[in-house]
Amino acid sequence: MRVDNAIIMAAGTSSRFAPLSYEKHKAFTEVKGEVMIERQIEQLKEAGIPEIIIITGYKSDQFRYLISKYGVELIHNQEYLVRNNNGSIMAVRDCLGNSYICSSDNYFCINPFESEVDESYYAAEYADGNTNEWCITEDEEGYIDSVSIGGNNAWYMMGHTFWSNDFSKKFLSILKDEYNLPETRDKLWEKIYAAHLDVLKMKIRKYDPHIIYEFDTLNELREFDESYLSDTRSNIIKGIIRELNISESDIVNIQPMKSDSMEAVGFEFDCSKGHHKYKYNSGLL
């Protein structure tokens, strides 16, 4: 079937990517000399995808230049602070058909996109040993028949997914029925999908290791792009190292700090001079 469009989800705040995500949206992180979301857009265009839609929310103004540069469409998710990513799916409900659903913070070492796809799938990589990722198994016909968080020697969801028009219609029907339930608000769309595997048929698209990357933290990014060890591209971190008289590579184990309402208020980290906390508008504590 011919792919109608690609929808890139970019509404979230990515608080685990502190402090870089507090200065600019994670989608604009430079990885090995390329801006992540620009690389993904170019891969989609190279594959002949006719329409690219970006769902914005957090720091939405930063995405506007992509309209003139690449001809993308922006759709704003008004609920990005109060719902999980099922709100982004609802925001583009009128655009879903034969659609790629992508994340703005994925980095693909090779182009995984095609202009024609046989049927719905979720990209996956294999974990040797234990993993905390969303693990999936398949039935005799290759369709996903179980989803569990964590597993051992298993395929796990990693990267993009493709929805056929039939899948899109069925998922939206379920989402509309469940959208206003209190328990739906905090669910990933994948969790809604996992509860309806008998109706929402999707296969596993298996990839070799080290093809698809997702950088949840600065530590993970540093493992892939070593330039971030000495230059984090963060003005906040550069201010901290001047104050503590240390190097950027000395700052490790960064963890976000959140308020009671789960709003990001700063981060904590380790360095050669101990454990420190940094609060926005206050500086080092």
C-alpha positions, -999 to +999 in steps of 0.1 A: +000+000+000+012+035-008+022+056+022+001+087+026+021+106+051+045+106+080+036+120+114+064+130+137+055+133+174+074+162+189+051+175+216+067+162+248+091+180+271+118+152+273+126+161+309+150+132+312+172+149+287+180+176+312+194+202+309+197+203+271+159+199+267+153+230+289+173+252+265+159+239+232+136+211+221+153+177+221+144+173+184+170+199+176+198+181+192+228+179+169+241+143+166+273+137+147+269+170+129+232+167+119+201+180+136+180+149+146+146+160+133+161+175+101+179+142+094+146+123+099+127+147+076+154+143+049+152+105+052+114+106+048+117+129+017+144+106+002+120+077+006+093+096-014+069+103+015+046+130+001+035+147+033+052+152+066+033+164+097+049+174+129+029+174+162+042+202+183+036+212+220+067+221+241+087+249+226+065+249+195+079+281+181+113+265+175+097+243+148+084+271+126+114+274+103+109+238+092+078+249+072+098+270+048+129+248+048+111+214+042+075+222+035+062+203+065+029+209+083+027+217+120-002+207+142-002+218+178-012+195+206-029+217+231-030+190+257+007+181+257+012+191+293-018+172+307-019+140+286+005+114+275+011+109+238-024+096+231-033+133+230-009+137+201-026+109+182-060+126+188-046+159+176-039+144+141-069+121+139-080+137+106-046+130+091-042+093+098-044+069+070-015+048+056+008+066+080+042+064+095+041+074+132+076+086+142+093+102+172+113+133+167+141+120+190+149+089+170+182+086+151+183+061+122+218+051+110+202+039+078+170+051+061+142+028+073+114+044+053+097+032+021+071+047-001+051+014-001+045-009+029+028-042+029+010-039+063+011-024+098+043-029+118+063-017+148+100-015+144+120-036+169+155-046+179+166-076+199+179-075+234+204-101+245+198-106+282+176-085+304+159-053+292+135-028+307+121-019+272+086-028+259+091-064+248+069-080+221+063-115+209+046-128+177+022-155+168+026-181+140+016-155+114+041-129+126+015-106+143+023-092+177+005-112+203+019-099+236+035-067+249+052-065+283+074-040+300+108-057+306+119-091+294+149-113+287+163-122+253+134-106+235+124-083+207+115-048+219+098-018+204+123+007+191+117+035+166+090+041+141+057+023+134+035+021+103-003+022+105-024+010+076-056+029+069-076+000+084-054+001+115-058+038+118-096+036+117-097+009+143-073+026+167-091+059+164-124+042+171-110+027+203-092+059+213-124+080+209-143+055+231-117+056+258-103+092+255-124+108+283-118+080+308-097+093+337-072+064+334-066+071+297-050+105+303-016+091+314-014+063+289+010+060+260-008+051+228+012+019+229-005+009+261-039+014+245-027-006+215-015-034+238-049-038+254-065-045+220-041-068+202-070-090+191-084-061+170-053-040+162-032-063+141+005-053+136+036-072+128+072-068+141+097-052+117+130-066+129+162-045+126+198-054+132+214-039+164+227-004+163+204+008+135+179+028+156+188+050+185+168+069+211+188+091+234+168+094+267+196+111+286+227+131+280+247+101+292+232+079+264+240+106+238+276+108+250+280+071+244+270+076+207+285+110+200+317+114+221+319+151+213+293+157+240+318+146+266+338+178+262+311+200+247+275+195+258+262+226+238+245+236+270+249+272+284+236+259+317+263+234+320+289+258+308+279+282+336+281+254+362+316+243+352+328+279+355+313+282+389+327+248+401+360+251+382+356+217+366+353+203+330+321+194+311+331+158+310+332+158+348+294+163+350+277+128+350+246+110+362+222+139+354+187+134+368+158+158+364+142+174+395+104+178+394+079+196+415+049+180+431+029+187+399+056+169+379+069+201+363+106+201+357+123+226+381+160+216+376+183+187+378+209+171+400+243+156+390+276+141+402+310+154+396+345+153+412+333+179+437+304+158+450+267+157+443+250+189+433+215+203+425+207+230+400+174+248+402+161+270+374+160+307+384+181+298+415+213+282+401+234+258+421+219+248+455 
